[in-house]
């Protein structure tokens, strides 16, 4: 059991509590949150007076662990570039649990992420929502799979155009994606007729999307690619999330019409290719103000994982309301990643993943004082500096 008392609790779900207390049980779950929580006798207490207490931050689009920091090509395991359609591959099978960036994340207040294959393929594989602390991958998994990665535009057409294979154009990308889903529908018909029909891992993954068991999470930067993604999503009736959405501000009405959220970013980058010419920290705020559900992402290692907080702060500087920015790195990514019942806010019954900051995290001088996972302190700045 652990109590955290005296700090300003930013619950996300029900406002702030100026001098509140959180009680985390032996099972790692939050038992109580409030201004008048009674702390049991002999319970260890962390005094957070003068500090800010947040739920652990969540990145809803990261390649952490599949493009490991400092290891070069030997650790580039996020794209299976032997075929443009590889839905059967699973990111958990490549995840490096000793990637040094995991420590950076914990020290930066990020405790969970949607880890996704890359965007080299039209359909790249199954992503998973992971807690960024644990002894092994099975201990870290919160939900797997929690989305199927797909990609429009520049990346798959470049990869396969260089191989003189389809797709080498946006025409081809859309055709390859449609064909994959039609093949999956035919496969399901065969299964319905003959349950002993030989199983196909790629088709099984696509069927999960068609049955709306997991969302189709589509890499799309430009307005035309976003609209193509939405069109294909409607054709097959899938749940969909737009990943990146650099020009999503141009198609707000369409996103609202079809109730499609956006994992927005990264913006803390140079204009390294045509698709990101319009990258801007204004975009998340525009989307939020119009009612689009939006999270802020790093796309690590494109932006180092620990700079998720900086990305949210810069979105506030460029017009996003502060509560919207906080939600965009807590409860919204939890919702998009299928774990809102466990993470994203300080509420009884949720996991005791809590971060104590010595100042507001959007203030550039602020640092993480303590990171707590399931009620256990896994990072203490005082001990780290000792």
C-alpha positions in Angstrom: 0.0 0.0 0.0 1.1 3.6 -0.7 -0.3 7.0 0.0 0.7 10.2 -1.9 -0.5 13.3 -0.1 -0.3 17.1 -0.2 0.2 17.6 -3.9 -2.0 19.2 -6.5 -3.8 16.2 -8.0 -4.6 16.6 -11.7 -7.1 13.8 -12.1 -7.9 14.6 -15.8 -11.4 13.0 -15.4 -12.8 15.3 -12.7 -10.6 18.4 -12.4 -7.8 19.3 -10.0 -7.7 18.8 -6.2 -5.4 21.4 -4.6 -4.1 19.4 -1.6 -5.2 15.9 -2.3 -4.3 12.3 -1.4 -4.1 9.2 -3.5 -4.2 5.8 -1.9 -2.9 2.8 -3.9 -3.6 -0.7 -2.6 -1.3 -3.7 -2.4 -2.8 -4.9 -5.7 -1.4 -1.8 -7.5 -4.8 -0.3 -8.0 -5.9 3.2 -6.9 -8.3 2.8 -4.0 -9.1 6.4 -3.2 -8.6 9.9 -4.6 -9.7 13.1 -2.8 -9.1 15.9 -0.4 -10.2 13.9 2.7 -8.9 10.4 2.1 -8.0 8.6 5.3 -4.6 7.1 5.3 -4.4 3.7 7.1 -2.0 3.3 10.0 1.5 2.1 9.0 0.9 3.0 5.3 4.0 4.4 3.6 3.5 8.0 2.7 5.0 10.2 0.0 4.8 13.9 0.8 4.1 15.7 -2.5 3.4 19.1 -0.9 4.1 21.9 -3.5 4.3 19.4 -6.3 2.0 18.3 -9.1 0.6 14.7 -9.3 -0.5 13.4 -12.7 -1.5 10.0 -14.1 1.4 8.5 -16.1 1.6 10.1 -19.6 0.8 7.9 -22.6 2.2 8.1 -26.1 -0.4 6.7 -28.6 2.1 6.2 -31.4 5.7 5.1 -30.7 8.3 2.7 -32.2 10.1 2.4 -28.9 11.7 -1.0 -28.5 11.4 -1.9 -32.2 13.9 0.8 -33.3 16.1 0.6 -30.3 18.2 3.7 -29.4 21.9 3.6 -30.1 21.9 0.2 -31.9 21.7 1.2 -35.5 20.5 -1.2 -38.3 20.9 -4.3 -36.1 17.9 -3.1 -34.0 15.6 -1.9 -36.9 12.8 -4.5 -36.4 9.7 -2.4 -37.1 9.2 -3.0 -40.8 8.9 -6.4 -42.4 9.7 -5.1 -45.9 9.4 -8.3 -47.8 5.7 -7.8 -48.7 3.4 -4.8 -48.7 0.8 -6.7 -46.7 2.0 -8.2 -43.4 -0.9 -8.0 -40.9 0.1 -11.2 -39.3 3.3 -9.9 -37.7 3.1 -8.7 -34.1 5.1 -5.9 -32.6 5.5 -7.8 -29.3 7.6 -10.4 -31.1 10.3 -7.8 -31.8 10.1 -5.6 -28.8 13.4 -5.0 -27.1 12.7 -4.9 -23.3 16.2 -3.4 -22.6 16.0 -0.5 -25.1 17.7 2.4 -23.2 14.9 4.7 -24.3 12.6 2.9 -21.9 14.5 4.5 -19.0 14.3 7.9 -20.7 10.5 7.5 -21.0 10.1 6.6 -17.3 12.3 9.5 -16.3 10.2 11.8 -18.5 6.9 10.7 -17.0 5.7 8.5 -19.8 4.6 5.2 -18.4 2.7 3.5 -21.3 2.6 3.7 -25.1 1.0 2.2 -28.2 3.9 0.5 -29.8 3.4 0.1 -33.5 5.2 -1.3 -36.6 6.5 1.2 -39.0 4.9 2.6 -42.1 7.0 1.0 -44.8 4.1 -1.4 -45.7 0.6 -0.8 -46.7 -0.5 -3.0 -43.9 2.4 -3.3 -41.5 1.2 -5.5 -38.6 -0.3 -5.5 -35.1 0.5 -2.9 -32.5 0.3 -3.4 -28.8 -0.3 -1.2 -25.8 2.6 -1.7 -23.3 3.5 -0.4 -19.9 7.0 0.8 -20.2 8.3 -1.0 -17.2 8.6 -4.7 -16.5 10.9 -7.6 -16.4 9.7 -9.1 -19.7 7.3 -8.4 -22.5 4.5 -10.5 -21.1 4.6 -8.4 -17.9 4.5 -5.2 -19.9 1.6 -6.0 -22.2 -1.6 -4.1 -21.3 -3.4 -5.0 -24.5 -2.2 -6.9 -27.6 -3.2 -6.5 -30.3 -4.7 -3.0 -29.8 -4.7 -1.9 -33.4 -3.6 -2.8 -36.9 -1.1 -0.5 -38.5 -1.6 0.6 -42.1 -0.1 3.4 -44.2 -1.0 5.6 -47.1 1.2 7.8 -49.3 4.8 8.3 -49.5 6.4 5.6 -47.4 5.0 2.4 -48.9 5.1 3.8 -52.5 8.8 4.7 -52.0 9.7 1.3 -50.5 8.0 -0.8 -53.1 8.6 1.6 -56.0 12.3 1.2 -55.3 11.8 -2.6 -55.7 9.8 -2.0 -58.9 6.8 -3.7 -57.2 3.2 -2.6 -56.5 2.5 -0.2 -54.9 4.6 2.5 -56.5 1.9 5.1 -56.5 -1.0 6.2 -54.3 -3.3 4.4 -56.8 -1.4 1.2 -56.0 -1.4 1.8 -52.2 -5.2 2.1 -52.1 -5.6 -1.0 -54.4 -3.4 -3.1 -52.3 -5.2 -2.2 -49.1 -8.7 -2.8 -50.6 -7.6 -6.2 -52.0 -6.3 -7.3 -48.7 -9.7 -6.7 -47.1 -11.5 -8.4 -49.9 -9.2 -11.4 -49.5 -10.0 -11.4 -45.8 -13.8 -11.4 -46.5 -13.4 -14.4 -48.8 -11.3 -16.1 -46.2 -14.0 -15.6 -43.6 -16.6 -17.1 -46.0 -14.4 -20.2 -46.3 -14.1 -20.4 -42.6 -17.8 -20.1 -42.1 -18.3 -23.1 -44.5 -15.4 -25.1 -43.2 -14.1 -24.3 -39.6 -11.2 -26.7 -40.3 -10.0 -24.5 -43.2 -6.3 -23.9 -43.0 -5.7 -20.8 -40.8 -3.8 -17.8 -42.3 -2.3 -15.4 -39.8 -2.5 -12.4 -42.1 -6.2 -13.0 -42.8 -6.9 -13.6 -39.1 -5.5 -10.2 -38.3 -7.6 -8.5 -41.0 -10.7 -10.3 -39.8 -10.2 -8.7 -36.3 -10.4 -5.3 -38.0 -13.4 -6.2 -40.1 -15.2 -7.5 -37.0 -14.3 -4.2 -35.3 -12.4 -6.0 -32.5 -9.4 -3.7 -33.1 -9.1 -0.4 -35.0 -7.4 0.2 -38.3 -4.7 2.8 -37.4 -3.7 4.5 -40.7 -0.5 6.5 -41.2 -1.7 9.5 -43.3 -0.1 13.0 -43.3 -1.7 14.8 -46.2 -5.4 15.8 -46.6 -5.8 13.6 -49.7 -4.3 10.6 -48.0 -6.5 11.1 -45.0 -9.6 11.3 -47.2 -8.5 8.1 -49.0 -8.0 6.3 -45.7 -11.5 7.4 -44.6 -13.0 6.3 -47.8 -11.5 2.8 -47.5 -12.5 2.6 -43.9 -16.1 3.4 -44.7 -16.2 0.8 -47.5 -15.4 -1.9 -45.0 -17.1 -0.5 -42.0 -14.0 -0.5 -39.7 -13.2 1.4 -36.6 -10.4 3.8 -37.7 -7.8 6.1 -36.2 -5.7 8.5 -38.3 -2.0 8.4 -37.4 0.0 11.7 -37.7 -2.7 13.8 -39.4 -0.3 16.6 -40.4 -3.0 18.2 -42.6 -5.9 16.9 -40.6 -6.9 20.6 -39.9 -7.9 20.7 -43.6 -10.5 17.9 -43.3 -11.9 18.5 -39.8 -15.5 18.2 -41.1 -14.8 14.7 -42.5 -13.2 13.6 -39.3 -16.1 14.8 -37.3 -18.7 13.3 -39.7 -17.2 9.9 -39.4 -16.1 10.2 -35.8 -12.5 9.4 -36.5 -9.9 10.5 -34.0 -6.3 11.5 -34.7 -3.0 10.6 -33.1 -1.4 13.9 -34.0 2.3 14.6 -34.7 5.2 14.6 -34.6 5.7 18.3 -35.0 9.0 18.7 -33.1 10.8 17.8 -36.4 12.2 19.5 -39.5 10.3 19.4 -42.8 12.2 16.3 -43.8 9.8 15.3 -46.6 7.0 16.7 -48.7 4.2 15.1 -46.5 5.2 17.1 -43.4 5.6 20.5 -45.0 2.5 21.5 -43.0 3.6 20.2 -39.7 2.6 22.6 -36.9 2.0 22.6 -33.2 -1.2 24.5 -34.0 -2.9 21.4 -35.4 -3.8 19.6 -32.2 -5.5 22.7 -30.8 -7.4 23.3 -34.0 -8.7 19.7 -34.0 -9.6 19.8 -30.3 -11.4 23.1 -30.6 -13.6 21.6 -33.4 -14.4 18.5 -31.3 -12.1 16.0 -32.9 -10.7 13.5 -30.4 -6.9 14.1 -30.6 -3.8 12.7 -28.9 -0.3 14.1 -29.2 2.5 11.7 -30.2 6.3 11.5 -30.5 6.6 8.8 -33.2 9.8 7.8 -31.3 12.6 7.7 -32.4 11.6 10.5 -34.7 11.1 12.6 -31.6 12.7 11.1 -28.4 10.1 9.6 -26.2 10.8 11.8 -23.2 9.8 14.9 -25.3 6.2 13.9 -25.4 5.6 16.5 -22.6 7.5 19.2 -24.5 5.3 18.5 -27.5 2.1 19.0 -25.5 3.5 22.2 -24.0 4.3 23.6 -27.4 0.8 22.8 -28.5 -0.4 24.9 -25.6 1.9 27.7 -26.6 0.4 27.6 -30.1 -3.2 27.8 -28.9 -4.3 24.5 -27.5 -6.3 24.8 -24.3 -4.1 23.4 -21.4 -6.8 20.8 -20.2 -7.1 19.6 -23.8 -3.3 19.2 -24.0 -3.2 17.3 -20.8 -6.0 15.0 -21.9 -4.1 14.5 -25.2 -1.3 12.7 -23.4 -3.3 10.9 -20.8 -7.0 9.9 -21.1 -7.4 10.2 -24.9 -4.4 8.0 -25.8 -5.6 5.5 -23.2 -8.9 5.5 -25.1 -7.3 5.2 -28.5 -5.1 2.4 -27.2 -7.8 0.4 -25.6 -6.8 0.8 -22.0 -9.0 3.7 -20.7 -10.4 1.3 -18.1 -6.9 1.0 -16.5 -5.0 4.2 -17.3 -5.2 7.8 -18.3 -6.7 9.4 -15.2 -6.5 9.3 -11.4 -9.6 7.4 -10.5 -10.4 4.5 -8.1 -10.0 1.2 -9.7 -7.4 2.2 -12.2 -3.8 1.1 -12.1 -1.6 3.1 -9.7 0.6 4.5 -12.5 1.4 8.0 -11.1 4.0 10.7 -11.8 5.0 13.4 -9.3 6.4 16.5 -10.9 8.3 19.3 -9.0 6.4 21.9 -11.1 3.8 21.9 -13.8 5.1 19.6 -16.5 4.4 22.2 -19.2 6.9 24.6 -17.5 10.3 24.0 -19.1 12.1 24.0 -15.7 10.0 21.2 -14.3 11.3 17.7 -13.7 9.9 14.4 -12.7 10.4 13.8 -9.0 9.1 10.3 -8.9 7.5 7.8 -11.3 5.3 5.2 -9.7 4.1 2.0 -11.5 1.4 -0.1 -9.9 2.1 1.6 -6.6 5.9 1.0 -6.7 8.4 3.8 -7.0 10.5 2.9 -10.1 12.2 6.3 -10.5 13.2 8.8 -7.8 15.1 11.9 -9.0 16.8 12.3 -5.6 18.2 8.8 -5.7 19.1 9.1 -9.4 21.2 12.3 -8.6 22.8 10.9 -5.5 
